Amino acid sequence: MSAPTTRPVAIKLGVELKERVNRLAAARDRTPHWLMHEAIRQFVEREEQRESFRQDAIKAWDDYQATGLHVTMDEADAWLAKLATTDQDVASPEPHN
C-alpha cells in the first residue's frame, strides 16, 4: 500500500477571519478548504522565491568580499538602458576591481 500524498492539517482561525474566508469562498464558488489551500500554496511559493533571492544576494556579497570584483551603478544603468532599447542580447559589463 502506498503512502498517502496528502495529510490533514489543523489550523485555528479567529471567528472573524473564518467568516471572511467563508464569504470569499462562497463569492468565488469554491470551498473554504480550497481557498486556504491555494493561499498557503501561493504564500509558500512566494517565500521560497524570496529566500532564493536572499541566498543569491548573500552569495554575491561573499563573492564580492572574496574578489573585490564589481560593476558600478552607472555601468549597470547603462547596460539596462541598452537592454531596454534593443531586441538583441547586450553583453553585460565586465566586473572589475
N, C-alpha and C positions, 0 to 999 in steps of 0.2 A: 504494500500500500504506500503510495507516495505521500510526502508531507504536504500539508495544505499551503497554498501560495498566499493566502491572506489570513490574518488573525484579528480578532476583535480587540479593540482598544477602548477603554472607558475614558471619558473626558467630562469634567464638571464645568458647566457653564452657568453663569448667573441667569436668573429668570428673565431679565430684560434682554440679554444677548440671545438667549434661546428663542425668545419670542421674535426677535429681529430675524434670526436665521429662518425660523418657520415662515414668516411673512415673505422673505425674499425667495425662499424655495417655492412657495406657492405662486408667487409672481412669475417665476421662471419655469413653472411647470416641472419642477424637479423635486426630489425628496430632500429633506434636511441632511440626510446621510450623504447624498451625492454632493451637495453644496459644501459640506465640511470637508469631505474627501478632496474635492477639487481645490479648495482654499489651502489645505495643507500641502497638496502636491505642488501648487504654484509657489507657495512660500519656500518649500524645500529647494526647488529648482533655482529660485532667485538667490537664496542664501548660499547654495553651492557655487553659483556663478560669482557671487560676491567674495566668497572665500578663495576661489581660484584666482580672482583678480588680486586679492590681498597677498596671496602666496607669490604671484608673479612680481608684485611690487617689492616684496622682501628679497626675492632672488635678484632683481635688478639692482636694488640698493647694495646687496652683498657683492655683486659683480663690480659695481662702481667703486666700492671701498677697496676691493682687491686690485683693480686695474687702473682706476682713475679715468677710464675711457668714458666719454660723454658726448652729447650733442647739445648745443646751446638752444635756448628757446627761439632765437631768431632763425637758426638753421632749421629747426623743426617747423616753425611757422611758414618759412619759405617753401619747404618741401610739401607741406599740406596744401598750400595755395596752388602749387603746381598740380597736385593730385586733383584738386577741385576743378581745375580749368582744362583738363585733358582726359580723354578716354583711355589713354595708354598708361602702362605702368611707368612710374618715375622712380629711379633709383633713390633709395634713402640716403641721407647724408652719412658720410663715414665718421664713426666715433673717433675722437681724438683726446689727447691729454690737455 
